[in-house]
Amino acid sequence: MAEKTPTSQSLFTFDPSDVRLKVKYKGESITAHVSSSAMSFASPVWKKFVFPTRKPFAAKNPATDSDSTPDAKKSKIADSDEKDKIRSSLPVDTLDFTGDNGEALLILLRIAHLRFQDNPATLPYQTLLQVAVLCDQYQCINLVRPWLPQWLADEETSSLKSSPENWLFIAWVFGREKVFKELATRIVQRVSVNPLTKVVYLTPLHQYGKYQITEPMPDGIMNRILEGRMELVKQLLEIAHAKIDKCLQSKESLCHPDAHNARPGDCDAMVLGSFIRALQELGVLPKVAANRMNIKILRISIEELAHKLSTLAIKSPHSQCSVSPLKEQITEKLRSIPDPVLDSHRRHMKEQS
């Protein structure tokens, strides 16, 4: 006989139970039945929800209290203390968790109630992200730590396939410093900014187009990424400006006469002219506009800017001279991306791991 498919209600029913949770699961509003003890052990935040601090009973004014004799006062205080103890030891009746992702919440509740066998061995990206959100929100990393080796077994490849900015959050919550640093460094090279709306965009790896970066993100990391991007943009522009200055001031030749014997003077003039024109079209020249980060540069990522500088359309009668004069320096500069990870991020991940 085929087993019945469990209902949403049955999935969220844990025995024994003494607290009800309002939950949203796959679009359906249901009432979960959970154990106050299990919830309290699983998360310090849940414990405060389940057993909220009670206000003590207000003391009466002795001036208007008919039972103001010393013995009567002692009896009232003792009775009040006893009532407070009883009230604080009783869990609330119902809690509202409808704002939480139902799939992620179910995973945490199963672990809290020792129903390990009901949880999947692997989690899809979106579920993993939502579990990370709840672990951060409810301070319950200890609850899921035994499952992290399974859930994050392919983190180094999965983090490159899905939204890397949200994988930053996953790595931060679960204490994966290596993945966090590698992703943050990659994102420095792939972010761009709309200069009018200040919206930050990300260009995915091996994909066309870009999309807006969304929450959740670890505190402070996006500012660090944008600071690193700005510093790198300035360094790339300095390489281009220094090359132009050297050519104009010291008469450095851009032609490679050792590779041929034909018209080096004509070649040099053609290469320099096309070099300057290409930098103007890119927005790197004139220097004043570039130093103010003109719109063309702000709208593209470091990877795009580096690619454009390395593949400038250089005109020359010699094929050997048609390569961008900046290619080698740009390639070298990209090997030393500023580290965007803060010490606070490292401390947090160490605590989480």
C-alpha positions, -999 to +999 in steps of 0.1 A: +000+000+000+014+034-010+023+058+018+002+089+021+018+122+012+022+142+044+002+173+047+018+207+054+001+206+088+016+172+097+051+183+086+050+210+113+035+188+140+061+178+166+053+157+197+053+165+225+042+201+219+030+229+241+034+260+218+018+269+185+035+287+157+018+306+129+037+296+097+036+303+060+046+272+040+044+271+002+017+298+002-004+280+028-011+294+063-008+267+089-003+262+126+028+244+138+028+225+171+063+226+187+080+219+220+089+250+241+119+231+255+132+222+220+128+257+208+146+271+239+176+248+235+179+255+198+181+293+199+186+320+225+163+342+205+135+316+203+139+311+241+131+347+247+101+344+224+088+313+241+096+325+277+094+363+275+104+383+305+074+390+326+067+422+344+063+417+381+030+424+398+028+461+408+031+466+445+003+485+463+008+518+480+013+511+518-005+544+525-037+531+509-032+494+515-055+480+543-031+450+547-001+470+555+011+452+586+046+437+584+033+401+584+007+410+557+034+426+536+057+396+538+029+373+529+020+395+498+056+397+486+061+359+490+028+353+471+038+378+443+072+362+439+057+328+436+032+339+410+061+355+390+080+323+391+050+303+379+042+329+351+079+330+339+080+292+337+050+289+314+056+293+277+035+316+255+006+300+237+012+312+201+040+328+182+039+344+147+066+331+123+047+339+091+075+363+081+101+335+079+107+312+049+087+281+057+111+256+040+141+269+060+121+271+092+109+235+088+146+223+085+156+241+117+125+228+136+132+192+125+168+195+138+156+211+170+131+183+176+156+156+167+138+146+135+171+144+116+160+117+092+133+140+077+158+166+064+174+163+030+212+156+027+217+185+003+199+219+000+193+239-032+208+273-032+177+293-023+169+271+006+205+272+018+204+310+017+171+311+037+186+287+063+215+311+066+192+341+070+173+323+099+206+311+115+218+347+116+184+361+127+179+335+155+216+330+164+214+293+160+245+283+140+253+256+166+220+239+156+231+233+120+269+230+123+269+191+120+251+194+086+273+221+071+299+196+056+270+180+036+252+212+027+284+230+016+303+201+001+305+218-033+306+254-021+336+264-041+318+256-074+283+264-064+292+298-052+303+307-087+271+294-104+245+312-082+243+348-071+278+353-056+268+384-036+243+362-016+268+334-014+289+360+005+262+361+031+260+323+033+298+321+037+298+348+063+270+331+084+285+296+082+321+308+088+336+299+054+364+325+052+382+311+021+350+312+000+341+346+014+375+362+005+376+347-030+340+358-038+345+393-023+377+397-045+358+385-076+330+409-069+354+439-067+362+432-103+326+427-115+305+455-098+295+487-116+275+517-104+247+537-120+260+572-114+225+587-113+206+562-090+237+549-072+223+514-077+251+487-077+251+461-104+270+428-108+281+411-140+280+373-135+309+351-144+309+339-181+275+356-187+263+387-206+243+415-190+242+425-153+217+425-125+211+446-094+228+434-062+203+425-035+202+418+002+211+400+024+247+411+026+271+411+055+275+445+072+302+467+057+313+444+029+296+463+000+313+496+011+346+478+011+340+463-023+331+497-038+361+513-021+384+485-036+368+490-070+373+528-069+410+523-059+415+498-087+399+521-112+422+549-102+453+526-105+442+515-140+437+551-151+471+560-137+487+533-159+471+548-190+479+584-181+515+575-172+520+558-205+506+587-225+528+612-205+559+591-211+552+590-249+545+627-252+573+640-228+602+617-235+593+608-270+592+571-262+584+552-293+554+529-295+568+512-326+589+480-323+616+485-350+635+454-340+606+434-354+607+450-388+625+476-409+597+495-425+588+532-416+591+532-378+583+570-377+551+566-396+541+536-374+549+555-342+527+584-352+498+562-362+500+541-330+502+571-308+473+588-325+450+558-324+461+552-288+450+587-277+418+584-297+409+551-282+415+564-246+393+594-254+364+572-266+367+551-235+366+582-212+401+578-199+412+611-216+411+640-209+426+634-174+403+659-157+372+641-167+387+607-159+397+618-125+361+627-118+351+592-128+331+600-159+299+582-165+314+558-191+338+545-165+314+543-136+289+522-156+314+494-164+331+469-141+368+466-135+369+435-157+353+455-186+376+484-181+407+462-179+396+443-210+389+476-230+423+490-220+441+458-229+424+455-263+425+491-275+420+494-312+456+504-323+462+511-359+497+504-374+512+492-406+530+465-385+510+437-369+535+435-341+527+471-331+489+467-331+487+454-295+476+477-267+506+493-251+489+488-217+482+451-219+511+438-198+507+464-170+470+459-168+474+421-165+499+425-137+477+450-118+448+426-118+470+401-099+469+424-069+433+431-061+428+450-028+415+427+000+380+438+008+376+416+039+374+435+072+389+422+104+353+422+118+343+398+091+372+375+099+364+375+136+327+368+130+335+338+106+360+324+131+333+324+158+308+308+134+332+280+121 
